[in-house]
């Protein structure tokens, strides 16, 4: 029993560095797990009760927005002129 527990602990320690890449969102355009969140510099103030998150794909360089927990919607290029990637 102790050996099985130690194997589980060692596997958990080995897999820990890969967790951030496994938990990233999947890009609907290219299908890769390279979505990062960003905050636009010049965005209008959202009305109370709304939550809009912005995402940028590192692979295909497309930008998306998500209202609450809805689907990812591609952004038009002129809606947010300049972004800061975090």
DSSP file (Angstrom, degrees, kcal/mol; ACC not computed):
  #  RESIDUE AA STRUCTURE BP1 BP2  ACC     N-H-->O    O-->H-N    N-H-->O    O-->H-N    TCO  KAPPA ALPHA  PHI   PSI    X-CA   Y-CA   Z-CA
    1    1 A X     >        0   0    0      0, 0.0     4,-1.9     0, 0.0     5,-0.2   0.000 360.0 360.0 360.0 -40.4    0.0    0.0    0.0
    2    2 A X  H  >  +     0   0    0      1,-0.2     4,-2.3     2,-0.2     5,-0.2   0.871 360.0  53.9 -65.0 -35.7    2.8    2.4    0.8
    3    3 A X  H  > S+     0   0    0      2,-0.2     4,-2.2     1,-0.2    -1,-0.2   0.911 107.9  49.1 -65.9 -41.0    4.5    1.7   -2.5
    4    4 A X  H  > S+     0   0    0      1,-0.2     4,-2.1     2,-0.2    -1,-0.2   0.894 111.8  49.3 -65.2 -39.3    1.3    2.6   -4.5
    5    5 A X  H  X S+     0   0    0     -4,-1.9     4,-2.3     2,-0.2    -1,-0.2   0.906 110.7  49.8 -66.7 -41.2    0.9    5.8   -2.5
    6    6 A X  H  X S+     0   0    0     -4,-2.3     4,-2.5     2,-0.2    -2,-0.2   0.872 109.4  51.6 -66.0 -36.8    4.5    6.8   -3.1
    7    7 A X  H  X S+     0   0    0     -4,-2.2     4,-2.4     2,-0.2    -1,-0.2   0.911 110.1  49.9 -64.6 -41.4    4.1    6.2   -6.8
    8    8 A X  H  X S+     0   0    0     -4,-2.1     4,-2.1     2,-0.2    -2,-0.2   0.913 111.7  47.9 -62.0 -43.3    1.0    8.4   -6.8
    9    9 A X  H  X S+     0   0    0     -4,-2.3     4,-2.1     2,-0.2    -2,-0.2   0.911 112.1  48.8 -65.1 -43.1    2.9   11.2   -5.0
   10   10 A X  H  X S+     0   0    0     -4,-2.5     4,-2.2     1,-0.2    -2,-0.2   0.908 111.7  49.2 -65.1 -41.8    5.9   11.0   -7.4
   11   11 A X  H  X S+     0   0    0     -4,-2.4     4,-2.2     1,-0.2    -1,-0.2   0.887 110.0  51.8 -64.8 -38.2    3.6   11.1  -10.5
   12   12 A X  H  X S+     0   0    0     -4,-2.1     4,-1.0     2,-0.2    -2,-0.2   0.899 110.8  47.9 -64.2 -40.2    1.7   14.1   -9.0
   13   13 A X  H  < S+     0   0    0     -4,-2.1     4,-0.5     1,-0.2     3,-0.2   0.888 112.5  48.9 -67.5 -39.0    5.0   15.9   -8.5
   14   14 A X  H  < S+     0   0    0     -4,-2.2     3,-0.4     1,-0.2    -2,-0.2   0.878 113.6  45.9 -68.4 -37.7    6.2   15.1  -12.0
   15   15 A X  H >X S+     0   0    0     -4,-2.2     3,-1.2     1,-0.2     4,-0.5   0.620  88.8  88.6 -81.9 -13.9    2.9   16.2  -13.6
   16   16 A X  G >< S+     0   0    0     -4,-1.0     3,-1.3     1,-0.3     4,-0.4   0.869  82.6  54.5 -57.3 -42.5    2.6   19.5  -11.7
   17   17 A X  G 34 S+     0   0    0     -4,-0.5     4,-0.3    -3,-0.4     3,-0.3   0.757 106.8  53.8 -64.8 -20.5    4.7   21.7  -14.1
   18   18 A X  G <> S+     0   0    0     -3,-1.2     4,-1.6    -4,-0.2    -1,-0.2   0.544  83.3  89.4 -89.7  -6.9    2.4   20.6  -17.0
   19   19 A X  H <X S+     0   0    0     -3,-1.3     4,-1.9    -4,-0.5     5,-0.2   0.891  81.0  55.4 -61.5 -43.2   -0.9   21.6  -15.3
   20   20 A X  H  > S+     0   0    0     -4,-0.4     4,-0.6    -3,-0.3    -1,-0.2   0.902 110.4  46.1 -58.9 -38.8   -1.0   25.2  -16.6
   21   21 A X  H  4 S+     0   0    0     -4,-0.3     3,-0.3    -3,-0.2    -1,-0.2   0.824 113.0  50.2 -72.3 -29.2   -0.8   24.1  -20.2
   22   22 A X  H  < S+     0   0    0     -4,-1.6    -1,-0.2     1,-0.2    -2,-0.2   0.774 110.9  49.3 -77.3 -25.4   -3.4   21.4  -19.6
   23   23 A X  H  < S+     0   0    0     -4,-1.9    -1,-0.2    -5,-0.2    -2,-0.2   0.506  86.3 110.4 -92.5  -4.9   -5.8   23.9  -18.0
   24   24 A X  S  < S-     0   0    0     -4,-0.6    12,-0.1    -3,-0.3     2,-0.1  -0.302  76.5 -99.3 -67.4 154.9   -5.6   26.6  -20.8
   25   25 A X        -     0   0    0     10,-0.4    10,-1.3     1,-0.1     2,-0.5  -0.360  32.6-116.3 -73.7 155.1   -8.5   27.2  -23.0
   26   26 A X        -     0   0    0      7,-0.2     2,-0.3     8,-0.1     7,-0.2  -0.804  26.0-122.1 -95.3 130.6   -8.8   25.7  -26.5
   27   27 A X     >  -     0   0    0      5,-2.7     4,-1.6    -2,-0.5    -1,-0.0  -0.535  10.7-149.2 -71.2 128.3   -8.9   28.1  -29.4
   28   28 A X  T  4 S+     0   0    0     -2,-0.3    -1,-0.1     1,-0.2    -2,-0.0   0.709  93.9  50.9 -72.0 -17.0  -12.0   27.7  -31.5
   29   29 A X  T  4 S+     0   0    0      3,-0.1    -1,-0.2     1,-0.1    -2,-0.0   0.944 128.9  11.7 -84.3 -53.5  -10.1   28.8  -34.6
   30   30 A X  T  4 S-     0   0    0      2,-0.2    -2,-0.2     0, 0.0     3,-0.1   0.617  91.5-128.8-104.5 -14.6   -7.0   26.6  -34.6
   31   31 A X     <  +     0   0    0     -4,-1.6     2,-0.2     1,-0.3    -3,-0.1   0.530  63.4 127.7  82.8   5.0   -7.9   24.0  -31.9
   32   32 A X        -     0   0    0     -6,-0.1    -5,-2.7     1,-0.0     2,-1.6  -0.630  68.6-116.6 -96.0 156.7   -4.7   24.5  -29.9
   33   33 A X  S    S+     0   0    0     -7,-0.2    -7,-0.2    -2,-0.2    -9,-0.2  -0.541  77.7 112.7 -89.5  70.0   -4.5   25.2  -26.2
   34   34 A X        +     0   0    0     -2,-1.6    24,-2.2    -9,-0.1     2,-0.4   0.000  33.2 136.9-131.1  28.7   -2.8   28.6  -26.4
   35   35 A X  E     -A   57   0A   0    -10,-1.3   -10,-0.4    22,-0.2     2,-0.3  -0.656  26.7-178.0 -82.4 131.1   -5.5   31.0  -25.2
   36   36 A X  E     -A   56   0A   0     20,-2.6    20,-3.0    -2,-0.4     2,-0.2  -0.938  24.7-120.0-122.3 148.8   -4.4   33.8  -22.9
   37   37 A X  E     +A   55   0A   0     -2,-0.3    49,-1.0    18,-0.2     2,-0.3  -0.578  32.3 179.8 -84.3 152.2   -6.5   36.4  -21.3
   38   38 A X  E     -AB  54  85A   0     16,-1.9    16,-0.5    -2,-0.2     2,-0.5  -0.975  23.2-135.3-145.6 160.0   -5.9   40.1  -21.9
   39   39 A X  E     - B   0  84A   0     45,-1.2    45,-0.9    -2,-0.3     2,-0.1  -0.977  25.6-127.4-117.7 124.3   -7.4   43.4  -20.9
   40   40 A X  E     - B   0  83A   0     -2,-0.5     3,-0.4    43,-0.2    43,-0.2  -0.405   7.8-141.1 -69.9 145.4   -8.0   46.0  -23.5
   41   41 A X  S    S+     0   0    0     41,-1.4     2,-0.6     1,-0.3    -1,-0.1   0.902  96.0  35.4 -72.8 -40.8   -6.5   49.5  -22.8
   42   42 A X  S    S+     0   0    0     40,-0.5     2,-0.4     2,-0.0    -1,-0.3  -0.730  81.1 144.7-118.1  81.9   -9.5   51.4  -24.2
   43   43 A X        -     0   0    0     -2,-0.6     2,-0.1    -3,-0.4    37,-0.1  -0.908  50.3-110.8-117.2 146.8  -12.6   49.5  -23.4
   44   44 A X        -     0   0    0     -2,-0.4     2,-0.3     1,-0.1    -2,-0.0  -0.402  42.7 -96.7 -71.5 152.3  -16.0   50.9  -22.5
   45   45 A X        -     0   0    0     -2,-0.1    -1,-0.1     1,-0.1     2,-0.1  -0.540  42.6-124.2 -70.7 125.7  -17.2   50.4  -19.0
   46   46 A X        -     0   0    0     -2,-0.3     3,-0.1     1,-0.1    -1,-0.1  -0.376  25.7-107.9 -71.0 150.0  -19.4   47.4  -18.8
   47   47 A X    >   -     0   0    0      1,-0.1     3,-1.6     2,-0.1    -1,-0.1  -0.373  50.6 -79.0 -71.5 157.1  -22.9   47.9  -17.4
   48   48 A X  T 3  S+     0   0    0      1,-0.2    -1,-0.1    -2,-0.1     3,-0.1  -0.279 117.3  27.6 -59.9 139.3  -23.6   46.4  -13.9
   49   49 A X  T 3  S+     0   0    0      1,-0.3     2,-0.4    -3,-0.1    -1,-0.2   0.443  96.9 108.6  89.8   0.7  -24.2   42.7  -14.0
   50   50 A X    <   -     0   0    0     -3,-1.6     2,-0.4     2,-0.0    -1,-0.3  -0.854  44.8-170.1-110.5 149.0  -22.1   41.9  -17.1
   51   51 A X        -     0   0    0     -2,-0.4    17,-3.7    -3,-0.1     2,-0.5  -0.943   6.2-179.0-137.4 113.0  -18.8   40.2  -17.2
   52   52 A X  E     - C   0  67A   0     -2,-0.4     2,-0.4    15,-0.2    15,-0.2  -0.964   5.9-166.6-117.9 125.4  -16.9   40.1  -20.4
   53   53 A X  E     - C   0  66A   0     13,-2.7    13,-2.6    -2,-0.5     2,-0.4  -0.874   8.9-147.4-109.8 143.5  -13.5   38.3  -20.7
   54   54 A X  E     -AC  38  65A   0    -16,-0.5   -16,-1.9    -2,-0.4     2,-0.3  -0.911  14.3-171.3-114.2 138.2  -11.1   38.8  -23.6
   55   55 A X  E     -AC  37  64A   0      9,-2.8     9,-2.9    -2,-0.4     2,-0.4  -0.936   8.7-162.9-129.5 149.7   -8.8   36.1  -24.9
   56   56 A X  E     -AC  36  63A   0    -20,-3.0   -20,-2.6    -2,-0.3     2,-0.4  -1.000  17.5-135.1-133.0 133.1   -5.9   36.1  -27.4
   57   57 A X  E  >  -A   35   0A   0      5,-2.6     4,-0.9    -2,-0.4   -22,-0.2  -0.743   4.7-157.3 -88.8 130.8   -4.5   33.0  -29.1
   58   58 A X  T  4 S+     0   0    0    -24,-2.2    -1,-0.1    -2,-0.4   -23,-0.1   0.759  90.1  48.6 -75.8 -25.0   -0.8   32.8  -29.2
   59   59 A X  T  4 S+     0   0    0    -25,-0.2    -1,-0.1     1,-0.1   -24,-0.0   0.964 127.6  16.4 -82.6 -56.6   -0.8   30.4  -32.2
   60   60 A X  T  4 S-     0   0    0      2,-0.1    -2,-0.1     0, 0.0    -1,-0.1   0.458  93.7-130.7-100.7  -1.3   -3.2   32.0  -34.8
   61   61 A X     <  +     0   0    0     -4,-0.9     2,-0.2     1,-0.2    -3,-0.1   0.746  54.9 146.3  59.2  29.4   -3.2   35.5  -33.2
   62   62 A X        -     0   0    0     12,-0.0    -5,-2.6    -5,-0.0     2,-0.4  -0.649  39.9-139.2 -90.0 153.8   -7.0   35.8  -33.2
   63   63 A X  E     -C   56   0A   0     12,-0.3    12,-2.6    -2,-0.2     2,-0.3  -0.925  21.0-177.4-117.1 141.9   -8.8   37.6  -30.4
   64   64 A X  E     -CD  55  74A   0     -9,-2.9    -9,-2.8    -2,-0.4     2,-0.3  -0.882  13.6-151.1-132.5 160.4  -12.0   36.5  -28.8
   65   65 A X  E     -CD  54  73A   0      8,-2.5     8,-2.9    -2,-0.3     2,-0.4  -0.972   5.3-160.3-131.0 151.8  -14.5   37.7  -26.2
   66   66 A X  E     -C   53   0A   0    -13,-2.6   -13,-2.7    -2,-0.3     2,-0.7  -0.990  10.7-147.0-133.5 123.6  -16.7   35.8  -23.9
   67   67 A X  E >  S-C   52   0A   0      4,-0.5     3,-2.0    -2,-0.4     2,-0.3  -0.832  71.2 -47.6 -92.1 115.4  -19.8   37.2  -22.1
   68   68 A X  T 3  S-     0   0    0    -17,-3.7   -15,-0.1    -2,-0.7   -18,-0.0  -0.444 121.1 -27.7  56.0-117.6  -20.1   35.5  -18.8
   69   69 A X  T 3  S+     0   0    0     -2,-0.3    -1,-0.3   -17,-0.0     3,-0.1   0.023 107.7 121.0-114.8  27.6  -19.7   31.7  -19.5
   70   70 A X  S <  S-     0   0    0     -3,-2.0     3,-0.1     1,-0.2    -2,-0.0   0.034  71.3 -63.4 -76.5-171.0  -21.0   31.8  -23.1
   71   71 A X        -     0   0    0      1,-0.1    -4,-0.5    -5,-0.1     2,-0.4  -0.318  57.0 -95.6 -74.5 159.8  -19.2   30.8  -26.3
   72   72 A X        -     0   0    0     -6,-0.1     2,-0.5    -3,-0.1    -6,-0.2  -0.633  40.7-162.7 -75.4 128.1  -16.0   32.5  -27.5
   73   73 A X  E     -D   65   0A   0     -8,-2.9    -8,-2.5    -2,-0.4     2,-0.0  -0.953  21.5-115.9-115.2 129.3  -16.9   35.2  -30.1
   74   74 A X  E     -D   64   0A   0     -2,-0.5     2,-0.3   -10,-0.2   -10,-0.3  -0.360  30.0-127.9 -63.6 141.8  -14.2   36.5  -32.5
   75   75 A X        -     0   0    0    -12,-2.6   -12,-0.3     1,-0.0     2,-0.2  -0.649  17.4-117.3 -87.9 145.3  -13.5   40.3  -32.1
   76   76 A X    >>  -     0   0    0     -2,-0.3     3,-1.1     1,-0.1     4,-0.6  -0.559  25.9-121.4 -74.7 149.6  -13.6   42.7  -35.0
   77   77 A X  T 34 S+     0   0    0      1,-0.2     3,-0.1    -2,-0.2    -1,-0.1   0.761 109.5  48.2 -66.7 -25.5  -10.2   44.2  -35.6
   78   78 A X  T 34 S+     0   0    0      1,-0.2     3,-0.3     3,-0.0    -1,-0.2   0.521  92.6  76.7 -94.2  -4.5  -11.5   47.8  -35.1
   79   79 A X  T <4 S+     0   0    0     -3,-1.1     2,-0.5     1,-0.3    -1,-0.2   0.875 107.7  25.2 -75.8 -34.7  -13.4   47.2  -31.9
   80   80 A X  S  < S-     0   0    0     -4,-0.6    -1,-0.3    -3,-0.1     3,-0.1  -0.926  71.7-169.9-128.2 106.4  -10.3   47.2  -29.6
   81   81 A X        +     0   0    0     -2,-0.5     2,-0.4    -3,-0.3    -1,-0.1   0.863  69.4  18.0 -69.4 -37.7   -7.4   49.1  -31.1
   82   82 A X        -     0   0    0    -40,-0.1   -41,-1.4     2,-0.0   -40,-0.5  -0.998  67.1-165.8-140.8 136.5   -4.6   48.2  -28.8
   83   83 A X  E     -B   40   0A   0     -2,-0.4     2,-0.5   -43,-0.2   -43,-0.2  -0.870  14.7-145.7-123.2 154.8   -4.2   45.3  -26.3
   84   84 A X  E     -B   39   0A   0    -45,-0.9   -45,-1.2    -2,-0.3     2,-0.4  -0.970  19.7-147.0-118.2 113.9   -1.9   44.5  -23.5
   85   85 A X  E      B   38   0A   0     -2,-0.5   -47,-0.2   -47,-0.2   -48,-0.0  -0.641 360.0 360.0 -83.5 133.0   -1.2   40.7  -23.2
   86   86 A X              0   0    0    -49,-1.0    -1,-0.1    -2,-0.4   -48,-0.1   0.420 360.0 360.0 -97.5 360.0   -0.6   39.5  -19.7
